[in-house]
Amino acid sequence: MTRHVLVTGAASGLGLALSRAFAARGDVVLATDRDPAADPGLLPSGVEYRRLDVTSDADWAAAKHWVDERWGRLDVLVNNAGIATGGRIDVSTIEDWERGLAVNLLGAVRGCRTFTPMLKAQRSGHLVNTASLAGFVHGPAMSAYNANKAAVVALSETLRYELAPFGITTSVVCPSFFRTNLAASMHGADAAAEKTAARLINESPLTAEDIAAAVMAGIDARKPVILTDRLGRRTYWTKRLARPLYDRMFTRAGERAAYRELHPDGRGQRP
């Protein structure tokens, strides 16, 4: 059956890869992003594109009107738009926190609020919220991002139980680091922490297409939590089944972060 799919944050990265993956299956796709126009060479033929800033109620209302007028239904909503935020608690600013929450959490909330009445009326649909492994695994110097993504995990779990009686499935996507332009969205106060995060993103062996393939398989299986890669699955289960080992891993990570702060010249006893 051909599905009608709306993807946010679709001008690049995972959103673009997912838009292509849905289209390759014959689904009808509306790719959206806050950029006013996407490179037409990036999207497959037949994929529609329109501007949608996920922090804007007006943009969401316009997207809902478009779907009503053009399709009359929606089968899959992928709340994928997100930005990278991070940093130490005493270095990141409240503005850094507010910017991340506005996009990463409230963007997904707005999307779910906008389309849930339609999905309830249909008695069908699938909400897919992109969080991160950081929604479950809370390493040091990433408090804002961890909190954003943990909230998306909590939102998704809540909606899973709340909306299931209406025939609506909810999944949360939790990838670890993969190569994308997400690092370009980091403009916070803690440049040192963001440099480390950017290195982990840019050096990952995984691509957006790798993650998209895992997400599509998870959607097909209607998984409530979609862990997309081996590192993510291993760390997720280490936390749950071998908590002392997990605590040692991240205690050491915290010690290394403190060393870099206290010894910017690289001198001193390395932990």
SENU-792940 format. One record per residue (C-alpha): residue number from 1; residue in one letter; x, y, z. Coordinates in nm, 4 decimals, padded with zeros to 6 digits. Layout:
N
R   seq   type          u          v          w
R   NUM      a          X          Y          Z
...
END
This chain:
271
R   seq   type          u          v          w
R     1      m    00.0000    00.0000    00.0000
R     2      t    00.1277    00.3452   -00.0925
R     3      r    00.1787    00.5596    00.2167
R     4      h    00.1647    00.9365    00.2498
R     5      v    00.4695    01.0516    00.4456
R     6      l    00.5843    01.3887    00.5831
R     7      v    00.9492    01.4230    00.6878
R     8      t    01.0939    01.7263    00.8683
R     9      g    01.4582    01.8299    00.8508
R    10      a    01.4682    01.6735    00.5052
R    11      a    01.6985    01.9083    00.3146
R    12      s    02.0053    01.7079    00.4181
R    13      g    02.1361    01.4303    00.6406
R    14      l    01.9047    01.1649    00.7818
R    15      g    01.5887    01.3485    00.6747
R    16      l    01.7012    01.3520    00.3130
R    17      a    01.8085    00.9872    00.3296
R    18      l    01.4700    00.8885    00.4752
R    19      s    01.2818    01.0876    00.2112
R    20      r    01.4732    00.8989   -00.0577
R    21      a    01.4138    00.5644    00.1155
R    22      f    01.0381    00.6173    00.1410
R    23      a    01.0210    00.7355   -00.2214
R    24      a    01.2187    00.4297   -00.3369
R    25      r    00.9409    00.2146   -00.1940
R    26      g    00.6786    00.3995   -00.3910
R    27      d    00.5498    00.6103   -00.1030
R    28      v    00.4280    00.9660   -00.1597
R    29      v    00.6596    01.2011    00.0309
R    30      l    00.6469    01.5615    00.1438
R    31      a    01.0010    01.6624    00.2398
R    32      t    01.0197    01.9732    00.4587
R    33      d    01.2900    02.1879    00.6097
R    34      r    01.3328    02.5419    00.7392
R    35      d    01.5370    02.6238    00.4280
R    36      p    01.3098    02.7933    00.1714
R    37      a    01.4180    02.5561   -00.1063
R    38      a    01.6005    02.2271   -00.1380
R    39      d    01.8516    02.1438   -00.4079
R    40      p    01.6224    01.9830   -00.6683
R    41      g    01.8998    01.7437   -00.7618
R    42      l    01.8993    01.5881   -00.4149
R    43      l    01.5354    01.4796   -00.3928
R    44      p    01.3972    01.1952   -00.6051
R    45      s    01.1486    01.2720   -00.8770
R    46      g    00.7976    01.3024   -00.7388
R    47      v    00.8992    01.4069   -00.3864
R    48      e    00.7339    01.7367   -00.2964
R    49      y    00.9259    01.9956   -00.0955
R    50      r    00.8048    02.2871    00.1125
R    51      r    00.9409    02.5108    00.3841
R    52      l    00.8549    02.4150    00.7405
R    53      d    01.0261    02.5675    01.0419
R    54      v    00.9363    02.3233    01.3191
R    55      t    00.9423    02.6025    01.5783
R    56      s    00.6617    02.7874    01.3967
R    57      d    00.2956    02.7145    01.4724
R    58      a    00.2019    02.8952    01.1507
R    59      d    00.4287    02.6699    00.9423
R    60      w    00.2798    02.3581    01.0995
R    61      a   -00.0719    02.4845    01.0341
R    62      a    00.0223    02.5505    00.6710
R    63      a    00.1685    02.2000    00.6379
R    64      k   -00.1501    02.0500    00.7827
R    65      h   -00.3591    02.2519    00.5364
R    66      w   -00.1378    02.1317    00.2482
R    67      v   -00.1790    01.7683    00.3525
R    68      d   -00.5562    01.8128    00.3906
R    69      e   -00.5901    01.9713    00.0478
R    70      r   -00.3489    01.7500   -00.1474
R    71      w   -00.3742    01.4112    00.0221
R    72      g   -00.6610    01.4100    00.2677
R    73      r   -00.4638    01.1797    00.4984
R    74      l   -00.1203    01.1154    00.6474
R    75      d    00.0213    00.7708    00.7159
R    76      v    00.3674    00.8463    00.8552
R    77      l    00.4950    01.1629    01.0256
R    78      v    00.8724    01.1680    01.0753
R    79      n    00.9698    01.4393    01.3249
R    80      n    01.3353    01.4363    01.2271
R    81      a    01.4438    01.8028    01.2387
R    82      g    01.7088    01.8651    01.5016
R    83      i    02.0171    02.0603    01.5940
R    84      a    02.3267    01.9700    01.7917
R    85      t    02.3618    02.1344    02.1297
R    86      g    02.6078    02.0471    02.3990
R    87      g    02.8607    02.1665    02.6463
R    88      r    02.9462    02.1762    03.0115
R    89      i    02.6742    02.2886    03.2494
R    90      d    02.8659    02.5964    03.3652
R    91      v    02.9689    02.6999    03.0132
R    92      s    02.6556    02.6483    02.8038
R    93      t    02.4144    02.9399    02.8209
R    94      i    02.0427    02.9377    02.8854
R    95      e    02.0072    03.0545    02.5248
R    96      d    02.1883    02.7359    02.4146
R    97      w    01.9380    02.5299    02.6139
R    98      e    01.6366    02.7196    02.4832
R    99      r    01.7492    02.6895    02.1201
R   100      g    01.7894    02.3130    02.1504
R   101      l    01.4598    02.2616    02.3301
R   102      a    01.2729    02.4723    02.0746
R   103      v    01.3880    02.2564    01.7837
R   104      n    01.4649    01.9118    01.9244
R   105      l    01.1780    01.8717    02.1693
R   106      l    00.9080    02.1260    02.0936
R   107      g    00.9498    02.0750    01.7189
R   108      a    00.8468    01.7113    01.7687
R   109      v    00.5719    01.8121    02.0110
R   110      r    00.4277    02.0574    01.7579
R   111      g    00.4344    01.7958    01.4841
R   112      c    00.2569    01.5367    01.6991
R   113      r   -00.0018    01.7896    01.8171
R   114      t   -00.0695    01.9068    01.4635
R   115      f   -00.1352    01.5673    01.3069
R   116      t   -00.2660    01.3524    01.5926
R   117      p   -00.6294    01.4626    01.5373
R   118      m   -00.6054    01.3483    01.1729
R   119      l   -00.4484    01.0167    01.2696
R   120      k   -00.7135    00.9606    01.5368
R   121      a   -00.9896    01.0269    01.2844
R   122      q   -00.8276    00.7773    01.0452
R   123      r   -00.7749    00.5244    01.3242
R   124      s   -00.4293    00.4675    01.1766
R   125      g   -00.0874    00.6236    01.1364
R   126      h    00.2714    00.6080    01.2539
R   127      l    00.4548    00.8799    01.4471
R   128      v    00.8338    00.8523    01.4160
R   129      n    01.0355    01.0857    01.6396
R   130      t    01.4105    01.1149    01.5894
R   131      a    01.5888    01.1321    01.9235
R   132      s    01.9418    00.9971    01.9688
R   133      l    02.1318    00.7386    02.1665
R   134      a    02.1838    01.0417    02.3936
R   135      g    01.8210    00.9972    02.4929
R   136      f    01.9266    00.6869    02.6864
R   137      v    02.3025    00.7270    02.7361
R   138      h    02.4025    01.0427    02.9187
R   139      g    02.7713    01.1153    02.8834
R   140      p    02.9474    01.4206    03.0273
R   141      a    02.9615    01.7669    02.8672
R   142      m    02.6349    01.7080    02.6784
R   143      s    02.3696    01.7975    02.9339
R   144      a    02.1526    02.0111    02.7060
R   145      y    02.1535    01.7621    02.4192
R   146      n    02.1041    01.4647    02.6520
R   147      a    01.8092    01.6346    02.8207
R   148      n    01.6517    01.7314    02.4843
R   149      k    01.6743    01.3791    02.3503
R   150      a    01.5703    01.2074    02.6741
R   151      a    01.2574    01.4224    02.6609
R   152      v    01.1865    01.3064    02.3038
R   153      v    01.2213    00.9449    02.4221
R   154      a    00.9774    01.0147    02.7077
R   155      l    00.7330    01.1884    02.4731
R   156      s    00.7426    00.8948    02.2336
R   157      e    00.6904    00.6338    02.5041
R   158      t    00.3964    00.8302    02.6408
R   159      l    00.2320    00.8608    02.2986
R   160      r    00.2942    00.4941    02.2303
R   161      y    00.0511    00.4025    02.5091
R   162      e   -00.1792    00.7024    02.4736
R   163      l   -00.2435    00.6666    02.1003
R   164      a   -00.2323    00.2895    02.0521
R   165      p   -00.6085    00.2565    02.1210
R   166      f   -00.6635    00.4754    01.8124
R   167      g   -00.4564    00.2479    01.5876
R   168      i   -00.1562    00.4831    01.5951
R   169      t    00.1967    00.3432    01.6278
R   170      t    00.4771    00.5497    01.7810
R   171      s    00.8502    00.4884    01.7350
R   172      v    01.1558    00.6750    01.8583
R   173      v    01.4791    00.6613    01.6571
R   174      c    01.8018    00.6562    01.8599
R   175      p    02.1170    00.6560    01.6460
R   176      s    02.4674    00.7005    01.7803
R   177      f    02.7181    00.9157    01.5911
R   178      f    02.7004    00.9078    01.2103
R   179      r    02.8365    01.1322    00.9393
R   180      t    02.6032    01.4225    00.8742
R   181      n    02.6074    01.7999    00.8674
R   182      l    02.4635    01.8112    01.2204
R   183      a    02.7907    01.9511    01.3510
R   184      a    02.7304    02.2645    01.1444
R   185      s    02.4311    02.3466    01.3657
R   186      m    02.6471    02.3790    01.6772
R   187      h    02.6820    02.7445    01.7725
R   188      g    02.6868    02.7232    02.1505
R   189      a    02.9095    02.8807    02.4099
R   190      d    03.1179    02.5693    02.4835
R   191      a    03.3392    02.5542    02.1750
R   192      a    03.5714    02.2923    02.3238
R   193      a    03.2917    02.0427    02.3933
R   194      e    03.1373    02.1068    02.0531
R   195      k    03.4723    02.0444    01.8837
R   196      t    03.4849    01.6992    02.0454
R   197      a    03.1279    01.6225    01.9366
R   198      a    03.2012    01.7374    01.5811
R   199      r    03.5041    01.5066    01.5653
R   200      l    03.2924    01.2067    01.6746
R   201      i    03.0327    01.2896    01.4093
R   202      n    03.2811    01.3448    01.1291
R   203      e    03.4912    01.0378    01.2079
R   204      s    03.2023    00.7918    01.2315
R   205      p    03.2099    00.5076    00.9753
R   206      l    02.8291    00.5278    00.9464
R   207      t    02.6446    00.7352    00.6883
R   208      a    02.2957    00.8836    00.6889
R   209      e    02.1983    00.6140    00.4384
R   210      d    02.3136    00.3421    00.6800
R   211      i    02.0967    00.4896    00.9553
R   212      a    01.7999    00.5397    00.7215
R   213      a    01.8067    00.1722    00.6213
R   214      a    01.7910    00.0708    00.9876
R   215      v    01.5098    00.3185    01.0531
R   216      m    01.3039    00.1826    00.7638
R   217      a    01.3461   -00.1714    00.8966
R   218      g    01.2401   -00.0534    01.2419
R   219      i    00.9323    00.1196    01.1013
R   220      d    00.8401   -00.1962    00.9095
R   221      a    00.8684   -00.3959    01.2331
R   222      r    00.6727   -00.1254    01.4219
R   223      k    00.9449   -00.1137    01.6863
R   224      p    00.8816    00.1333    01.9683
R   225      v    01.2564    00.1996    02.0019
R   226      i    01.4752    00.1877    01.6917
R   227      l    01.8438    00.1435    01.7782
R   228      t    02.0190    00.1852    01.4475
R   229      d    02.3751    00.0611    01.4950
R   230      r    02.5955   -00.1799    01.6848
R   231      l    02.7600    00.0844    01.9069
R   232      g    02.4205    00.2137    02.0119
R   233      r    02.2813   -00.1302    02.0886
R   234      r    02.5922   -00.2306    02.2821
R   235      t    02.5949    00.0857    02.4937
R   236      y    02.2186    00.0749    02.5506
R   237      w    02.2311   -00.2807    02.6804
R   238      t    02.5497   -00.2228    02.8806
R   239      k    02.3661    00.0448    03.0779
R   240      r    02.0759   -00.1888    03.1454
R   241      l    02.2538   -00.5168    03.2073
R   242      a    02.6044   -00.4186    03.3235
R   243      r    02.5545   -00.0898    03.5044
R   244      p    02.8872   -00.0950    03.6955
R   245      l    03.0766   -00.1221    03.3643
R   246      y    02.8654    00.1589    03.2163
R   247      d    02.9355    00.3798    03.5192
R   248      r    03.3088    00.3155    03.4904
R   249      m    03.3039    00.4045    03.1199
R   250      f    03.1377    00.7400    03.1721
R   251      t    03.3206    00.8213    03.4945
R   252      r    03.6409    00.7904    03.2922
R   253      a    03.4902    01.0056    03.0178
R   254      g    03.4121    01.2713    03.2774
R   255      e    03.7658    01.2539    03.4125
R   256      r    03.9095    01.2993    03.0631
R   257      a    03.6831    01.5995    03.0020
R   258      a    03.7927    01.7541    03.3323
R   259      y    04.1579    01.6933    03.2458
R   260      r    04.1181    01.8792    02.9168
R   261      e    03.9588    02.1699    03.1013
R   262      l    04.2195    02.1841    03.3769
R   263      h    04.5181    02.1199    03.1486
R   264      p    04.4494    02.2915    02.8147
R   265      d    04.8223    02.2776    02.7404
R   266      g    04.8177    01.8977    02.7678
R   267      r    05.0514    01.8901    03.0699
R   268      g    04.9828    01.7169    03.3978
R   269      q    04.8858    01.3640    03.4958
R   270      r    04.6554    01.2300    03.2262
R   271      p    04.3678    01.0201    03.3683
END
